């Protein structure tokens, strides 16, 4: 196998005494002497090619550029001299371009097969050609430089890396140099054939670039068409005509795509030729749209060229359709019939623009139809050179024919939003409005979201579009449903981890859109139908936005990229939207009532927003009953879903609505719902749920239903959480007032046992409520239960007696009342009289003397109170224990036990307690050491009575 020559034969094209100059540097240094400027850096392609070297074993035997033909050597030498020279005449330019052609034509020979690309890059031949094109005057065609430059570029395209990365700038220079020339008639006065030859050279160059593309002919074709399209909008007819003509030649190439070597156009790995069914031209729709608009130009050449190009594109579309797969035989047969009819049209093409539009509507893919619609909208702008009438007709045709199958609706909405303010003609505006409504009717979700993204702050342009949508009742209902679904989301919570996912701002944008909509009187009627739904959605939005941190609020600003002064105060916007909603529904009086109570201001701060919810709920109780019922049921649904971010405001509103008559009574699920909320971990949630249960328990019917909850309430009495114990006790008081009086109720006895344990609770409220509930329980039981309850009542006498000495007057009063009820239940009239008279000493003496068998029990019940934090309770316990000591005088061990218990209080911080303990111990010890003839327990009792009477007594109510 022959070895290739070296990749960098520097000796053949580089001299020691000079370096090639950049063409740009040569222009900037015009008139200066040739200096010793450094050589320009080789281009990327040159560097890559230079990195490839032949095998070292063959380096000594390969051919050198010294073996070139005389013609090639002269071409090389002239190119070196030209790029290094300062003055360049027309003859030199033409010879320079011809020399490039000579070298490229010889690139297939062995001597030039390696190193030519490096040479072209080193001397920046492509850049020099571009400069030559740009130097040509645009007002005349007097030389063949343009034509020869394109011939040279055609030849250079065979040297693979040379034009890499420079094609766009080179082609743009070619197009400008030729397209911007004066009209053909003026050019031909100078040279009859040069103009035609120049265009032919351009067409040949474009065809070679497409057919000889190193990557993909189809991609190359699309790239060239993208560069040509801007010239079709020029105000000069000659420019449009030349650009459309080139597009027509390339479209013909596409129609004859079997000649294109299309190898996996989009980076596939399959190396087999791509069949026509797989060929995709992403810009086909844009091209069709531009050409249809060009058919409306008055100049005949442009019109004719556009029609010819559309004919070629239609041939391509028909051939593509013929090879596309079918879902079933029936579809295949139907498609074959259409293709046969369209084949006939390909043979006899029409000049009727409406017919052409219909043909493409039927045969373009959805994405291509979207491109046509976008192109038509851009053509409707007043500043556009296209015919607004034709653009309007084109838009109508494609929207009506392809609206259900359109893809990327968001792109259409963005285009409509962007161009709306530039469309002035009435018919065009009507068409845009109709297009918006048709899209919204077919794809309401996409239209709504796209419009929100276009203007999250809802500027005047966006508001114009919202008003168009609201003007059509059927469309408005669909769009409002989509807005509602977005409002029901919590804002600034990303739905995915993707950084580009900015859906988190949609709820805020929807709030601002609704705020703008409800301000419009024309929208009031359609919004009113959605009042309860939007009411709840805005309620939660007000709470959410009030809780925003500064960082969260900035997320919206970054996504909107708008002025901060307009985007601040999201919560105020939600509040204003709620006020507007009330006005739309005809409930202005309710909004004013909330205003008078300061409810709207409460929503503006996170720490007071829950109070604002309660104020709003109390006002809403006055709206029609069916709306209250709907809101009530929806809130219940929210609570059942256990939506953590909505639970608290939903419960606050739900509890207030329980005041409405007949709302909760008809729903059997309300009690389980509230009770499940009681068992949550949040304090605020439990508090609200207990408040709701308490409100329900005021109804006799609901209180009777709640009796089934007694086992759970008894368990809550042992809960370590204070609010659970307090709430359960409050609820028990209401339930006991309607407790079933007939038969046996074992729950009452269990409740009495649980309540006794709470008499000594650390919390004053729990103590007071437990005593009051115990009092109510004693009055609610009858029959057999009363006999069993007496045992618990007798156990409560000592705690109740001691708590009558509480420093907290309400607890002391509750203890006295409970003791009176206990005496009544036991039918101890003397105890009842003593309790009513608040004779605590005599009550203690009465208990000790009435039933000596319970003295031991009384002692055990009193001892824990010696450690009570309240001095008055410790003192009362010492007095009662002293009385008990009188009854156990025969039991020295028991007296010793009492003395040991009292000794623990000898250092009590309260002086009255210390004094009483000292005296009691002294008397008890004296009784133990003195003979019976000298000690009298009666004297001890009298002393203790005097001490008791000297002690502090709680204030009576």
Beta strands, then each sheet from edge to edge (+ up, - down):
end
